Amino acid sequence: MEMKHLFVIFISIPLFFSCKNQSSEATSNNDSLHEVKNDSTGVNSKIKLPSPVEFYLFIRESKAQFNAEVLNKLERSSNYITSTQKAINFGVYASDLAYCTVYEQQQETNNYFKTLKNFAGELGVNDGYDKTIITRIDKNLNNSDSLYQITNDSYWKVCNYLEDNKKSTILGSILLGGWIESLFLGFHSVETFNQDNPIVQRITEQRYLLDNLLDYLKTVQKSKEINSYIVKLTDLQASFVKLASNPTNILITKEQYYELSQKVFSIRNDITK
């Protein structure tokens, strides 16, 4: 299957896939479209993919400052016990890694990469996080272009592995964590609400990616933890739907923006606690 890397607005991360081949194609609305074969139904479905690196490039170009304080702390990694917790936070950390790479934070890039390597081993998805890659990271800490390429290479190797081995449950969890973290960092990149702020406008577009994320999560074998997040994401979806009822000259109100941000923060804090 050919993956069309057509970016819309972010998440990371890392994330809805057919990962066999990557081809970058610019489109008018910057959408990312991937075809994923559901391993339980055998049905191919087209899913929009969050691309955290591209979203963070957009945020940086919008003059938002790097904020290390809002990233998921690396010392929390030992708090995640279940396979679902580890997979979701793999997505979170992968999104944080993309953020650090885009902002050329070399030491943070190295630290987050090493944490992801540990998670990959525990989840049985070592492809992309072996000693060779770690050596490449160490040798290129002062070369942001190389770090960008290395982190992308690692990510897509994990995608390929999960796709080849029909690990849709792990994949769904990673998608969830990566998407939430990208949106979380997007909100934190807005200093003052203004519906004309380009980052705010991109945030409103996340509704369509959320629709596809929920559709995908509902098709895979789910744990109780994932079911609980489906409920929370459905509630978040309802807040996004409200935007469609606004007058044509109002993309999003301050109250709607606050409602969305609080629900995203709540989900993200529950994931990373």
C-alpha positions in Angstrom: 0.0 0.0 0.0 1.3 3.5 -0.8 1.1 6.0 1.9 0.4 9.6 0.8 2.0 12.0 3.2 -0.2 15.0 2.5 -0.2 16.8 5.9 -3.1 18.7 7.4 -2.2 20.1 10.7 -0.1 18.3 12.9 -0.1 14.7 15.1 1.9 13.8 15.4 3.4 11.8 15.6 3.6 10.0 14.9 -0.1 8.5 13.0 -2.9 6.7 11.0 -1.1 4.5 8.6 -0.2 2.6 5.6 3.5 2.9 6.1 5.0 1.0 3.2 6.1 4.0 1.2 6.2 7.7 1.8 5.6 10.3 -0.8 5.3 14.0 0.0 2.6 15.8 -2.1 1.5 19.4 -1.5 -2.2 19.9 -1.5 -4.4 23.0 -1.1 -5.7 22.0 2.3 -2.5 20.2 3.4 -4.4 17.0 4.2 -2.7 13.7 5.2 -4.5 10.7 3.7 -3.6 7.1 4.5 -5.1 3.8 3.6 -5.1 1.4 6.5 -6.2 -2.2 6.4 -8.1 -3.2 9.5 -6.7 -6.6 10.6 -9.9 -7.7 12.2 -12.3 -6.9 9.4 -10.0 -7.0 6.3 -11.6 -3.8 5.1 -9.5 -1.0 3.8 -10.5 2.4 5.2 -9.1 5.9 4.4 -8.0 7.8 7.4 -6.5 11.2 7.8 -3.2 11.1 9.6 -1.8 13.7 12.0 1.8 14.5 11.3 3.3 16.1 14.4 6.5 17.2 12.7 4.6 19.2 10.0 2.2 20.7 12.6 5.2 21.8 14.8 6.9 23.3 11.8 3.7 25.3 11.2 3.7 26.3 14.9 7.3 27.4 14.8 6.8 29.4 11.6 3.9 31.1 13.4 6.5 32.5 15.8 5.3 30.4 18.8 8.1 29.9 21.3 9.5 26.5 22.3 8.1 25.5 25.8 9.9 22.6 27.4 7.8 22.9 30.6 4.6 21.5 29.0 6.2 18.4 27.6 5.5 15.1 29.3 8.3 14.7 31.8 10.7 11.8 31.1 10.8 10.8 34.7 7.1 9.9 34.4 8.0 7.0 32.0 8.3 4.6 34.9 4.7 5.3 36.0 3.2 3.6 32.9 2.6 -0.1 33.8 0.1 -1.6 31.4 0.8 -2.2 27.7 -2.0 0.3 26.9 -0.4 3.0 29.1 3.0 2.4 27.5 1.6 2.5 24.0 -0.4 5.7 24.5 2.6 7.4 26.1 4.8 6.1 23.4 2.7 8.3 21.1 2.9 11.2 23.6 6.7 11.0 23.8 7.1 10.5 20.1 5.1 13.7 19.6 7.3 15.5 22.1 10.4 14.2 20.3 9.1 15.7 17.0 8.5 19.0 18.8 12.0 19.1 20.2 13.5 18.2 16.8 11.6 20.9 15.0 12.8 23.5 17.5 16.4 22.2 17.2 16.6 21.2 20.9 19.4 18.7 20.4 19.8 17.5 24.0 16.1 17.1 24.5 15.9 15.2 21.2 18.5 12.8 22.4 16.8 12.3 25.8 13.3 11.7 24.4 14.7 9.4 21.7 16.3 7.2 24.4 13.1 7.0 26.4 11.3 6.0 23.2 13.9 3.3 22.7 13.1 1.8 26.1 9.3 1.9 25.4 9.8 0.3 22.0 11.6 -2.6 23.7 8.9 -3.1 26.2 6.2 -3.0 23.6 8.2 -5.3 21.3 8.6 -2.8 18.5 12.3 -2.3 18.4 12.5 -1.5 14.7 13.7 2.1 14.5 15.1 2.3 18.0 18.2 0.1 17.9 21.8 0.8 18.8 22.6 2.0 15.3 20.0 4.7 15.5 21.1 5.8 18.9 24.7 6.1 17.6 23.4 8.3 14.7 21.6 10.5 17.2 24.7 10.9 19.3 26.8 11.8 16.3 24.3 14.4 15.0 23.3 16.3 18.1 24.4 19.5 16.4 22.9 18.8 13.0 19.1 19.6 13.1 18.5 18.4 9.6 20.0 15.0 10.3 18.1 14.7 13.6 14.9 15.5 11.7 15.6 12.7 9.2 16.7 10.2 11.9 13.6 10.7 13.9 11.4 10.4 10.9 13.2 7.2 9.8 12.7 5.7 13.3 9.0 6.5 13.4 8.2 5.0 10.0 10.1 1.8 10.8 7.8 1.4 13.8 4.8 2.1 11.6 6.0 -0.6 9.1 6.5 -3.1 11.9 3.0 -2.5 13.4 1.4 -2.8 10.0 3.3 -5.9 9.0 2.5 -7.6 12.2 -1.1 -6.6 12.4 -0.7 -4.9 15.8 -3.7 -2.6 15.4 -4.4 -2.4 19.2 -0.9 -1.0 19.9 -1.2 1.2 16.8 -4.5 2.7 17.9 -3.1 3.5 21.3 0.0 5.2 19.8 -2.3 7.2 17.5 -4.4 8.4 20.5 -1.4 9.5 22.5 0.3 11.3 19.6 -2.9 13.1 18.5 -3.7 14.4 22.0 -0.2 15.5 22.7 0.0 17.5 19.4 -3.3 19.2 20.1 -2.2 19.9 23.7 1.0 21.5 22.5 -0.9 23.4 19.9 -3.1 25.0 22.6 0.0 25.9 24.7 1.4 27.6 21.6 -1.4 30.2 21.7 -0.6 33.0 24.1 -3.9 35.0 23.7 -7.1 33.8 22.1 -7.9 35.3 18.7 -9.9 33.5 16.1 -7.7 34.9 13.4 -4.6 33.4 15.0 -3.4 30.8 12.4 -2.7 28.2 15.2 -6.2 28.6 16.5 -7.5 28.1 13.0 -5.5 24.9 12.6 -6.9 23.7 16.0 -10.4 24.0 14.7 -9.5 21.7 11.8 -8.7 18.9 14.2 -12.3 18.0 14.3 -12.0 16.0 11.1 -8.9 14.1 12.3 -10.7 13.3 15.6 -13.6 11.9 13.6 -11.2 9.5 11.8 -9.3 8.7 15.0 -12.6 7.6 16.7 -13.7 5.6 13.7 -10.4 3.7 13.8 -10.3 3.1 17.5 -13.8 1.7 17.3 -12.7 -1.0 14.8 -9.7 -2.4 16.7 -9.7 -4.8 19.7 -10.0 -2.5 22.7 -9.0 -2.6 26.3 -11.1 -1.1 29.1 -8.6 1.8 29.1 -9.2 2.5 25.4 -12.9 2.3 25.8 -12.8 5.0 28.5 -10.8 7.2 26.1 -13.3 6.6 23.4 -16.0 8.0 25.7 -13.8 11.1 26.4 -13.0 11.7 22.8 -16.6 11.4 21.9 -17.4 14.2 24.4 -14.6 16.3 22.9 -16.0 15.6 19.4 -19.3 17.1 20.6 -17.6 20.3 21.5 -16.0 20.5 18.0 -19.4 19.9 16.4 -20.7 23.1 18.0 -18.4 25.1 15.8 -20.5 24.2 12.8 -23.4 26.2 14.2 -21.5 29.5 14.5 -22.3 32.4 12.1 -20.2 32.4 9.0 -18.0 35.2 10.3 -17.2 33.4 13.6 -14.9 30.4 13.3 -14.7 29.8 17.1 -15.7 31.8 20.1 -13.5 32.4 23.1 -15.9 30.2 25.2 -15.8 27.4 22.7 -12.0 27.6 22.5 -11.8 27.4 26.3 -14.2 24.4 26.3 -12.1 22.5 23.8 -8.8 23.3 25.6 -10.1 22.2 28.9 -11.3 18.8 27.6 -8.0 18.3 25.8 -6.0 19.2 28.9 -8.1 16.8 30.9 -7.6 13.9 28.6 -3.9 14.6 28.2 -3.4 14.9 32.0 -5.2 11.6 32.5 -3.0 9.9 30.0 0.3 11.2 31.4 -0.4 11.2 35.1 
